[in-house]
């Protein structure tokens, strides 16, 4: 329903598909630079695990929406959903890779 209401390329889509998903990688980076005294090692790890799990669930949802919109012939909408999916996969990549 959201795909039918909005016109793609608008400010709302930039916020919805770029800014909101970018909160997950930003949260991982902030947890990385948070001193151990604030949360402790175990709690920082658990917080990172929660952020990664929530981002992965959201990535699956956005991927399904992207596939559905591609099947309906909405190529631009599909591209926005795929961009959101890629951004939501970044926390897992950050935890496994450079920040791990």
N, C-alpha and C positions, 0 to 999 in steps of 0.2 A: 504494500500500500504506500509505503514511503517513496518507492521508486516512481510512482505515478504522480505524486504531488510535487516533488522538487524538480527543478531543472538542473541538470548536472553541469558542474563548473561554477556554481554559485558559492558564495561565502559559507552558506550553511553546509554544503558538502565538504568544503575544505575543513571546517570545524569537525564535522561528524566523521569523516573518513581519514583525516590526517591528524588533527590535534588530539582528539580523544584517544585513539589507539596509541599515540605517542606517549601517553602517560605511563604505560607499562614499562617501556625501556627506560624512561626517565626515573621511575621508581627503583628499578634495579641499579642504575648508576648512583642514585642518591643513597641507597643502602650500602653500596660498595664504599662510598666515601664517608659514611657515618662512622664515628669513632666507636671502638669496641666497648668503651665505657658506657655509652648510651643504651645499647640493647644487649650487649654481650654477644659472643660468637654464635651460640646455639640459636638464640632468638633472631639474630640477623639472618641466619641460614633458613630458619623456618619462615620468616617473612619473605625472603627471596623465593622459597619454594611455593608459597601461596600466590605470589604475584605471577610466577611462571605458569602455575596450573590454571589460574584464572585467565591469563592471556592465551593459553593453549585452547581452552574451551571456547573463548571468544573467537579465536582464529578458525576453529572448526565451523562455528556458526557463520562467520563471514564468508568462508570458502563455500559453504553450501548455498548461501544467498547469491554469491557470485556465479556459481554454476547454474542456479535456477534462472537468474537474469540473463545469462548467456543463452540458455535454451529458449527463452522467450524472445530472443532477438534484440535485447537491450545491451548492445556492446559497450556503450559508454558507462552504463550503470555497473556492468560486470567488471570493467576496468577499475572503477572506484572500490568495489568490494575486494578485488584482488590486491590492490594497494593496501587496504586495511589489513588484509590477512598477512601480508609480508611484514608490515609494521608490528603486528601482534606476535609474530614468530621471533622477533628480535630478542626479547628477554631470554628465551631458551638458548639462543645462540650466544648471547653475552655471558650467561652463567656457565655454559659448557666451554666457551672459548676464552676470550681475552680477560674476562673478569673472574674466571673460575678458580 
